[in-house]
Amino acid sequence: MELFNTLGGKTETLEPVGAPELRMYCCGPTVYDYGHIGNFRTFLHVDVLRRFLLEQGMKVRHVMNVTDVDDKIIRNATMAGLPIAEYTAKFERAFFEDSDALGIQRPEYVAHATSCIPEMVAMVENLAARDIAYQTDDGSWYFRIARFPEYGKLSRKDFEGIEDGARVDVDEYEKDAARDFALWKACKPGEQHWDTALGCGRPGWHIECSAMAMKYLGESFDLHAGGEDLMFPHHENEIAQSESASGHAFARHWMHVRFLLVEGRKMSKSEGNFYTLRDLLLKGYRASAIRFLLISVPYRHQMNFTFESLKESTNAIDRLRTFHQRMLKGGFPEGLDEAVAQAAAKAEKDYTAALANDLNTAEARAAIFDLVRTANSAADAHALRAGNVSEILRVLALFDGVFAVLEDRDAEITRAALAWAEAEGRLGEADSSMVATLSLSDEAIDALVAERTQAKKTRNFARADAIRNELLAKGILLEDSKDGVRWKRK
C-alpha cells in the first residue's frame, strides 16, 4: 500500500511499525451541529482506506475522537440553555446515524474528549516541567512554540521569526498565525469546567487529540488522517505538543483529504450551497449515490460536488446493481469463456493496483465498469458461462468490500430521514415526489408487479397498464426485459 505522506511530501509505503497491526488515528467530528457533506467526504475516504487495508489482510487499530467540548460547543450550548453533555449527545447520535447511512465502518475505538481530561492534564504538567508550557495571570496554560524548532514541518510554512510570548486564545484562527496556543483555558463564569491540578478550567482543542491518540495508540503510531483544513494549525500543534512531551515522532504518516466545492464554490450557508446528508436525503437523493460520488474522486484531488454528478452517481449504482442481480440470477450454460475470464482477472488486478497506488478510487471504479461492459456484452451475445459468473461475483465482492454500494438500503435510510424530519418539524422540506415514492413498501410493489404480470398473461391489458401508471405516479419505474420485470424507485 503506497500512500502520500503530507509530512514527507511524497508517496511512501504504509505499513505497521513495531506492532502486529496498523495504528491509525482519524480526527473525528466536533459535535456542535449536523455534519455536512464536506466533513463526510473525509470520513468516507478514511473508510475506503480502512476497508482496503482489511481486505488486503492487514490488521487495523483505528481510533477516532469525538470532540465534545470546544469553543463552538460551549457557545452553542450556552445559547441553547443546555448542559454541554445534553447538547452534544443529540449531534453525536446524528453523526453516527449518518455514518451508518453512508456505510462508514465504526472504528475499533471512539475516544471522547471529556473522558480523557486526566490524560490532558498530565500532558500539560509534563510540558510545564520542561518549561515548554507556561501559565498566565488568568490561570490559563499555553504552549511556547518558540521551544519547538521544527514548528511548521507538516504544513511547510515558514515561521521564521516567531514572536515568543505572542498568544492566541481561540481554537481556530488565521492560517498564517504562529502564536503560543492554549493548552488549558481558565474557567469563565457560566462555563462547564473541571477542577484539576492545573486549576479550574477546560482543555484547549489541540491538546485533546494528542492526549486521546497517545492514550489508545502510544507515543508514536503509524498514521494520522483528517481533512486538509486541519493541517494548520490543529495538526501542526498536535505534532509540536506531542513530540515535545514524548521526545519521539508523533505520527509517521499523515493523510489529508482535500476540500469539497459545491457547484464550483466554497460551501457556506451564506452562499445557500451548504448541505448536510439529511438535506440531500430530504431532496430525494440516495445515501448510496452520495457515498459513491464522494469517494469516486481520489482523496488528494479537490472535488466539485454538483447535482448533475449526483444524478450520474445514482445511474451508475443502478447499473451496478442491475448487473449484480443479472449475475446472481444465473441460468448461464456451464463452461468458461476465455475472453470474459481474462477480463475478470484484469479487472481484479487493475482494481487492486489502483487502490494500492495512493487510493486511486477513480481508476478502481473504472476497472469494475470495464468488466461490467464486457460481461454484459458477452451475456447479450450468449457467450457468458457459469464459470465466468462465479469469478465475476468474486471480483464484485472485492469491489463492494471497499465501495459498499451493492446492497440496496436506500429506501430504509430515506424513511428514517423522513421520520427524523417529522420529529424535528422539518417534513415540509421533503421532496413531495420522494415521499410518494416511499409510500409503497417493497412488498406492496412486488405484489402489484406480480398482478400486472398475471393481467398480461390473461390479456387484461387495461389492468396491466393501470398498474404501470399507478406505480409510475408514485415514482416506481418498471422495466420489461427477457429476464422478467425489474422495478426501481426514481
C-alpha positions in Angstrom: 0.0 0.0 0.0 1.5 3.3 -1.2 0.0 6.4 0.3 1.1 10.1 0.0 2.6 11.3 3.3 2.0 15.0 3.9 4.8 15.1 6.4 7.4 14.0 3.9 5.7 15.4 0.8 5.9 12.2 -1.1 4.2 8.8 -1.6 5.6 6.2 0.8 4.8 2.6 1.8 2.2 2.5 4.6 2.9 -0.4 7.0 2.8 -1.1 10.7 6.0 -0.4 12.6 6.7 -2.2 15.9 3.2 -3.7 16.2 1.1 -6.5 14.6 -1.5 -4.0 13.5 -1.5 -0.7 11.7 -2.3 2.0 14.3 -4.2 4.9 12.8 -5.9 7.9 14.3 -8.6 10.0 12.5 -9.8 13.4 13.6 -13.5 12.8 14.1 -16.5 15.1 14.4 -16.9 18.2 16.6 -20.5 17.5 17.7 -21.9 21.0 17.7 -24.2 20.6 14.7 -25.1 18.2 12.0 -22.2 17.0 9.8 -22.1 18.4 6.3 -21.0 16.6 3.1 -17.5 18.1 3.2 -17.0 16.5 6.6 -18.3 13.2 5.4 -16.0 13.2 2.3 -13.1 13.0 4.7 -14.6 10.2 6.8 -15.6 8.3 3.7 -12.1 8.3 2.3 -10.7 7.1 5.6 -13.3 4.4 5.4 -12.1 3.4 2.0 -8.5 3.2 3.3 -9.6 1.1 6.3 -11.7 -1.3 4.2 -9.0 -1.8 1.7 -6.3 -2.5 4.3 -8.6 -5.0 5.9 -9.4 -6.5 2.5 -5.7 -6.9 1.9 -5.3 -8.8 5.2 -3.8 -6.1 7.4 -4.9 -5.7 10.9 -6.0 -2.2 11.9 -6.3 -0.5 15.2 -8.4 2.6 14.3 -9.1 5.3 16.8 -11.5 8.2 16.1 -12.1 11.0 18.5 -15.3 12.8 19.3 -14.7 16.4 20.2 -17.4 17.1 22.8 -16.0 20.2 24.3 -14.6 23.2 22.5 -15.3 26.9 21.8 -18.2 26.3 19.4 -19.8 23.7 21.6 -19.7 25.9 24.7 -21.1 28.9 22.7 -24.0 26.9 21.1 -24.8 25.0 24.4 -24.9 28.3 26.2 -27.2 29.8 23.6 -29.5 26.8 23.8 -29.5 26.9 27.6 -28.4 23.3 27.8 -25.6 21.4 29.7 -22.8 20.5 27.3 -23.3 16.8 27.6 -27.0 17.1 26.8 -26.3 19.4 23.8 -23.6 17.2 22.2 -25.5 13.9 22.7 -28.0 14.8 20.1 -25.4 15.7 17.4 -23.1 12.7 18.3 -26.1 10.4 17.8 -26.9 12.1 14.5 -23.3 11.8 13.3 -23.2 8.0 13.8 -26.7 7.6 12.3 -25.4 9.5 9.2 -22.2 7.5 9.2 -24.2 4.2 9.3 -26.4 5.5 6.4 -23.2 6.2 4.3 -21.8 2.7 5.1 -18.9 4.0 7.1 -17.5 1.3 9.4 -17.1 2.0 13.1 -13.5 2.3 14.3 -12.2 0.0 17.0 -12.1 2.8 19.5 -14.2 6.0 19.8 -12.5 8.4 22.2 -14.4 11.3 23.8 -12.5 14.4 24.8 -14.4 14.7 28.0 -13.4 11.2 29.0 -9.7 11.9 28.7 -9.3 15.0 30.9 -6.8 13.3 33.2 -4.5 12.4 30.3 -4.7 16.0 29.0 -3.8 17.4 32.5 -0.9 15.0 32.8 0.4 16.1 29.4 0.3 19.8 30.2 2.1 19.0 33.5 4.8 17.2 31.5 5.2 20.2 29.2 5.3 22.6 32.2 8.0 20.6 33.8 10.1 21.0 30.7 9.4 24.8 30.7 7.5 24.4 27.4 4.1 25.2 28.9 3.6 28.3 30.9 0.7 29.7 33.0 -0.7 33.2 32.5 -2.1 35.5 35.1 -5.7 34.4 34.5 -4.7 30.7 35.2 -4.6 29.5 31.6 -1.8 27.4 30.2 -0.1 28.0 26.8 2.4 26.1 24.6 5.6 28.1 23.9 6.1 27.3 20.2 9.5 29.0 20.1 10.7 26.0 22.1 9.9 23.7 19.2 12.3 24.5 16.3 10.5 22.2 13.8 7.2 24.0 14.1 5.7 24.2 10.6 7.3 20.9 9.2 3.9 19.4 8.4 2.3 22.4 6.6 5.7 23.5 5.3 5.0 27.1 6.3 7.9 29.5 7.0 7.5 30.6 10.6 11.0 32.1 11.0 11.0 34.9 13.5 8.2 33.6 15.7 7.5 36.1 18.4 8.0 34.4 21.8 5.0 35.0 24.1 2.5 36.2 21.4 -0.6 34.2 22.3 -3.9 33.2 20.7 -6.8 32.1 22.9 -9.3 30.8 20.3 -9.2 27.2 19.0 -9.4 28.2 15.3 -7.5 31.2 13.9 -6.0 32.8 10.8 -4.0 30.3 8.8 -0.7 32.2 8.9 -0.6 33.0 12.6 2.2 31.2 14.6 1.5 32.0 18.2 1.5 30.3 21.5 -1.7 28.3 21.7 -3.9 27.5 24.7 -3.4 24.0 26.3 -5.8 24.7 29.2 -8.2 27.5 29.4 -9.1 29.0 32.8 -12.8 28.8 33.7 -15.1 31.7 32.8 -18.4 32.5 34.5 -21.1 30.1 33.5 -18.9 27.7 31.5 -18.6 24.0 32.3 -15.2 23.3 33.8 -13.1 20.7 35.5 -11.2 21.2 38.8 -7.7 19.8 38.3 -4.1 20.2 39.3 -3.8 22.8 36.6 -6.6 24.8 38.2 -10.3 25.3 37.3 -10.9 25.2 33.6 -11.2 23.1 30.4 -8.8 21.8 27.7 -7.9 23.6 24.5 -8.8 21.9 21.3 -5.4 20.8 20.2 -4.3 19.0 23.4 -7.5 16.9 23.2 -6.4 15.0 20.1 -2.8 14.5 21.3 -3.9 13.0 24.6 -6.6 10.7 23.0 -4.3 9.5 20.3 -1.4 8.7 22.7 -3.8 7.0 25.2 -5.0 4.5 22.7 -2.1 4.2 20.2 1.0 5.1 22.2 3.5 7.9 21.9 4.3 7.0 18.3 1.9 5.4 15.8 1.6 4.7 12.1 -1.0 7.1 10.5 -2.9 10.3 11.4 -5.7 11.3 9.0 -8.0 14.2 8.6 -9.2 17.0 6.3 -6.8 19.4 4.8 -8.4 22.2 6.7 -6.9 20.7 9.9 -3.3 20.7 8.7 -2.7 24.1 10.2 -3.0 25.0 13.0 -4.5 21.8 14.5 -2.2 19.1 13.3 0.8 21.3 13.4 0.0 22.0 17.1 -0.6 18.3 17.8 2.9 17.5 16.5 4.6 20.3 18.5 3.0 19.4 21.8 3.2 15.6 21.4 6.8 15.5 20.3 7.8 18.0 22.9 6.2 15.8 25.6 7.5 12.5 24.5 10.7 13.2 22.6 9.5 10.8 19.9 8.0 11.2 16.4 4.2 11.5 16.9 2.7 10.1 13.7 5.0 8.7 11.0 2.5 9.1 8.2 -0.1 11.9 7.6 -3.1 11.6 5.2 -5.1 14.8 4.3 -8.3 14.7 2.3 -8.8 17.8 0.0 -11.6 20.3 0.2 -15.1 19.9 -1.3 -16.5 22.6 -3.5 -20.3 22.7 -4.3 -21.2 23.8 -7.8 -17.7 25.3 -8.1 -17.9 27.4 -4.9 -16.8 27.0 -1.3 -19.7 25.6 0.7 -21.2 28.1 3.1 -24.7 28.9 4.5 -24.5 32.4 3.1 -24.0 31.0 -0.4 -27.0 28.8 0.0 -25.0 25.7 -1.0 -24.4 24.2 2.4 -25.7 20.6 2.6 -25.9 18.0 5.3 -26.6 14.4 4.4 -30.1 14.8 5.7 -30.7 17.8 3.5 -29.8 15.7 0.4 -31.9 12.7 1.6 -34.9 15.0 2.0 -34.4 16.3 -1.5 -34.9 12.7 -2.7 -31.2 11.7 -3.3 -30.0 8.2 -2.2 -27.4 7.6 0.5 -25.7 5.1 -1.7 -25.3 7.6 -4.5 -23.9 10.2 -2.1 -21.4 7.7 -0.8 -20.4 6.6 -4.3 -20.0 10.2 -5.6 -18.0 11.4 -2.6 -15.4 8.6 -2.9 -15.2 8.5 -6.7 -12.8 11.4 -6.9 -9.5 10.4 -5.3 -8.8 12.0 -1.9 -5.9 14.1 -2.9 -8.0 15.8 -5.6 -10.3 18.7 -4.8 -13.8 17.6 -5.6 -16.6 19.7 -7.2 -20.0 18.4 -6.0 -22.8 19.0 -8.4 -26.4 17.8 -8.5 -25.8 16.6 -12.1 -22.9 14.4 -10.9 -25.1 13.1 -8.1 -27.7 12.0 -10.7 -24.9 10.3 -12.7 -23.8 8.6 -9.5 -27.4 7.3 -9.0 -27.4 5.9 -12.5 -24.0 4.3 -12.0 -25.3 2.5 -9.0 -28.4 1.3 -10.8 -26.2 -0.1 -13.5 -24.0 -1.9 -11.0 -27.0 -3.3 -9.0 -28.8 -4.4 -12.2 -25.6 -6.2 -13.4 -25.1 -7.8 -10.0 -28.7 -9.2 -10.0 -28.2 -10.5 -13.5 -25.2 -12.4 -12.4 -26.9 -13.7 -9.3 -29.9 -14.9 -11.3 -27.7 -17.2 -13.2 -29.1 -19.6 -15.8 -25.9 -19.4 -17.9 -24.6 -22.6 -19.6 -21.8 -24.5 -18.0 -18.2 -23.8 -19.0 -15.9 -20.8 -19.3 -15.5 -18.1 -21.9 -11.8 -17.3 -22.0 -12.2 -13.7 -23.1 -14.5 -13.0 -20.1 -12.2 -14.9 -17.8 -9.3 -12.7 -18.8 -11.5 -9.6 -18.4 -12.4 -10.6 -14.8 -8.7 -11.3 -14.0 -7.7 -7.9 -15.4 -10.4 -6.1 -13.5 -9.3 -7.6 -10.2 -5.7 -6.8 -10.9 -6.4 -3.2 -12.0 -8.8 -2.6 -9.2 -6.3 -3.7 -6.5 -3.4 -1.9 -8.1 -5.4 1.3 -8.3 -6.3 1.3 -4.6 -2.8 0.2 -3.6 -1.5 3.3 -5.5 -2.5 6.1 -3.2 -6.2 5.1 -3.1 -6.9 5.9 -6.7 -10.7 5.3 -6.4 -11.4 6.7 -9.9 -9.2 4.0 -11.6 -10.5 1.3 -9.3 -14.1 2.2 -10.2 -13.2 2.3 -13.9 -11.7 -1.2 -13.7 -15.0 -2.6 -12.5 -17.2 -0.8 -15.1 -14.9 -2.2 -17.8 -15.8 -5.7 -16.5 -19.5 -4.8 -16.4 -19.4 -3.8 -20.1 -17.5 -6.9 -21.2 -19.7 -9.3 -19.2 -23.0 -7.7 -20.3 -21.9 -7.8 -23.9 -21.0 -11.5 -23.5 -24.3 -12.2 -21.9 -26.2 -10.5 -24.6 -24.3 -12.5 -27.2 -25.0 -15.7 -25.2 -21.2 -16.2 -24.7 -21.2 -15.8 -20.9 -20.7 -19.1 -19.0 -21.4 -20.2 -15.4 -17.7 -20.5 -14.7 -17.3 -16.8 -15.6 -20.1 -15.8 -13.3 -18.5 -17.2 -10.2 -15.3 -15.2 -10.9 -17.3 -12.0 -11.7 -19.2 -12.3 -8.5 -15.9 -12.7 -6.6 -14.5 -9.6 -8.2 -17.7 -7.7 -7.4 -17.5 -8.8 -3.8 -13.9 -7.4 -3.6 -15.1 -4.1 -5.1 -18.1 -3.9 -2.7 -15.9 -4.7 0.3 -14.5 -1.2 -0.2 -17.1 0.8 -2.2 -20.1 -0.7 -0.3 -22.9 0.2 -2.6 -24.4 -3.0 -4.0 -26.8 -3.7 -1.1 -29.9 -1.6 -1.5 -30.7 0.1 1.8 -31.7 3.4 0.3 -35.5 3.3 0.9 -34.9 2.3 4.6 -32.4 5.1 5.1 -34.7 7.7 3.5 -37.6 6.6 5.5 -35.5 7.1 8.7 -34.6 10.6 7.4 -38.4 11.4 6.9 -39.1 10.2 10.4 -36.4 12.5 11.8 -37.7 15.4 9.7 -41.2 14.8 11.1 -40.0 14.7 14.7 -38.0 17.9 14.1 -40.9 19.8 12.4 -39.0 19.8 9.0 -41.2 17.5 7.0 -42.1 20.4 4.8 -38.6 20.3 3.4 -39.0 16.9 2.0 -39.5 16.4 -1.8 -43.1 15.5 -2.3 -42.4 13.1 -5.2 -39.9 11.2 -3.0 -42.5 10.9 -0.2 -45.0 9.5 -2.7 -42.3 7.0 -3.9 -41.7 5.7 -0.4 -45.4 5.4 0.4 -45.3 1.9 -1.1 -43.3 -0.9 0.6 -41.1 -3.2 -1.5 -43.6 -6.0 -0.7 -46.5 -3.9 -2.0 -44.6 -3.1 -5.2 -43.8 -6.8 -5.7 -47.4 -7.7 -5.3 -48.5 -5.1 -7.9 -45.8 -6.2 -10.3 -47.0 -9.8 -9.9 -50.6 -8.8 -10.5 -49.6 -6.9 -13.6 -47.7 -9.9 -15.0 -50.7 -12.1 -14.4 -53.0 -9.5 -16.1 -50.8 -9.5 -19.2 -50.9 -13.3 -19.3 -54.7 -13.2 -19.3 -54.6 -10.4 -21.9 -56.2 -7.9 -19.4 -54.0 -5.1 -20.8 -56.2 -2.4 -19.4 -55.4 -3.6 -15.8 -51.8 -4.1 -16.7 -51.5 -0.5 -18.0 -53.4 0.8 -15.0 -50.9 -0.8 -12.6 -47.9 0.6 -14.5 -49.4 4.1 -14.4 -50.3 3.7 -10.7 -46.7 2.8 -9.9 -45.3 5.5 -12.2 -47.3 8.1 -10.4 -45.6 7.1 -7.2 -42.1 7.2 -8.7 -41.8 3.4 -9.4 -40.3 2.7 -12.8 -40.9 -0.7 -14.4 -38.6 -2.3 -17.0 -39.7 -5.3 -19.0 -36.9 -7.5 -20.3 -36.4 -11.0 -21.4 -35.2 -11.8 -17.9 -38.5 -10.6 -16.4 -39.8 -7.4 -14.9 -37.5 -5.2 -12.9 -38.5 -2.1 -10.9 -36.7 0.7 -9.2 -37.6 3.9 -7.4 -36.8 7.2 -9.1 
